[in-house]
């Protein structure tokens, strides 16, 4: 029986850009030293299925100096090789893990959606399994799509587009589909013209964050428009002017991207729905379960004009620059001095900014993911929901469902899920930290399976999502 070892959000390669602060280079060096020790520690502890639950490689932040003219799959393959070349000890550790008979599953995240390219998957498998004998290499190692966790053979690499599900046991996904700025419309039809559809967070990262070494690499996943303003103001007016100019340049890229591919087209939506049917059959779920999951996720920020204006902070820009000149123009048209429109415009600007801030819910991805986890567990019929993306490791029991987040491996956070040696069921989940060459057990919870409990005679589900869906026959 293989226990589960879950890590996520390593963001390998986030330092590979022409301009980068020294601390991120130092972080890359620390990963190169610490990750092999982490893998060797668990190699001594038993048999494992390693699930790398998204954002293993940070393709958004890998900026190759000589990539002019290269796009899409070809560029992504070069980025992957550049990352492994920068982390040779990480590569060797994963190869050792495979050779020892343990399996590795790569779940696609928002920063490594390039794993959906077949060429990238093949290159990754070749890097990690290349040292093995040819007759040991399973031809299906690069098969992507949905797989059942309890049906996966050990000792090989698998790739997963969306989620892993073990019936009655666990649901595993990266979690970015519950983050509007990092989700894509029609996610199961991720390419247009052979190229991956970008998210607004990715466009902002490539055209703003990557050119601003003073900002953290993952800021596009966390900041609202006001966060950017406060961050820039804290560094002085000269810096603010530089940020504004770069913002306007980035805004042009975002507008061009949104007009070209940011919204859902009918063909992509049709392909997405067709693939959703296949996903349900492959995962042993009723179609109604996946439909319910789709409805839980908020629409991507770019799906509506209002959402687009909010995520790009254009609504705030318009609230600042438009009311005063419009008020002065209206005053002039009414035959009075246009200067009378100045105070009116300032009042409208202040009121608009106040209304925008009051009506906009502060962004808290970790909170949003925790809130939706219980419903995910009930809809999919599992007592354990495992995610990443938020960079906040946590364990939380919500009714009959445990929500566990692996956090970010950059701070040592990871999850271990134990199986019962007799039944093979998942029975305990632990949140652990790897620090200074050792393991700290932060929290642990026993996994309660519904069939083990005797329900109260008067118990009845409340609402359509309280009853787990039965697997499709």
PERA-V309892 format. One record per backbone hydrogen bond with DSSP energy under -1.0 kcal/mol. NH is the residue of the N-H (numbers start at 1). CO is the residue of the C=O. If there is no record, write none. Layout:
NH	CO
NH	CO
This chain:
3	47
4	417
5	49
6	415
7	51
9	54
11	55
12	56
14	11
16	13
17	15
24	21
25	21
26	22
27	23
28	24
29	25
30	26
31	27
32	28
33	29
34	30
35	31
38	34
39	35
40	36
41	37
42	38
43	39
44	40
45	42
49	3
50	103
51	5
52	105
53	7
53	51
54	52
58	12
59	57
59	111
63	16
67	64
70	67
75	71
76	72
77	73
78	74
79	75
80	76
81	77
82	78
83	79
84	80
85	81
86	82
87	83
91	87
92	88
93	89
94	90
95	91
96	92
97	93
98	94
99	95
100	96
101	98
102	97
103	48
104	156
105	50
106	158
107	52
108	160
115	112
116	113
117	114
121	117
122	118
123	119
124	120
125	121
126	122
127	123
128	124
129	125
130	126
132	129
136	133
137	134
141	138
143	140
149	165
151	148
152	149
158	104
159	143
160	106
164	172
166	170
169	166
170	166
171	384
172	164
173	386
178	175
179	176
182	179
189	186
192	195
195	192
197	190
201	181
203	199
204	200
205	201
206	202
207	203
208	204
209	204
210	205
211	208
212	209
215	212
219	216
221	218
222	219
223	219
228	224
229	225
230	226
231	227
232	228
233	229
234	230
235	232
236	233
240	236
241	237
242	238
243	239
244	240
245	241
246	242
247	243
248	244
249	245
250	246
251	247
252	248
253	249
254	250
255	251
256	252
257	253
258	254
259	255
260	256
261	257
269	265
270	266
271	267
272	268
273	269
274	270
275	271
276	272
277	273
278	274
279	275
280	276
281	277
282	278
283	279
285	280
289	286
290	286
291	287
292	288
293	289
294	290
295	291
296	292
297	293
301	180
303	300
308	304
309	305
310	306
311	307
312	308
313	310
314	309
315	309
317	313
318	314
319	315
320	316
321	317
322	318
326	322
327	323
328	324
329	325
330	326
331	327
332	328
333	329
334	330
335	332
336	331
340	337
341	338
342	339
345	341
346	342
347	343
348	344
349	345
350	346
351	347
352	348
353	349
354	350
355	351
356	352
357	353
358	354
359	355
360	356
368	364
369	365
370	366
371	367
372	368
373	369
376	372
377	373
378	374
379	375
380	376
382	377
385	402
386	171
387	404
388	174
390	388
394	405
396	403
398	401
401	398
402	383
403	396
404	385
405	394
406	387
409	8
411	408
412	409
413	408
414	432
415	6
416	430
417	4
418	428
420	425
424	420
427	418
428	418
429	445
430	416
431	443
432	414
433	440
434	412
435	438
438	435
440	433
442	431
443	431
445	429
447	427
452	449
453	450
459	456
466	463
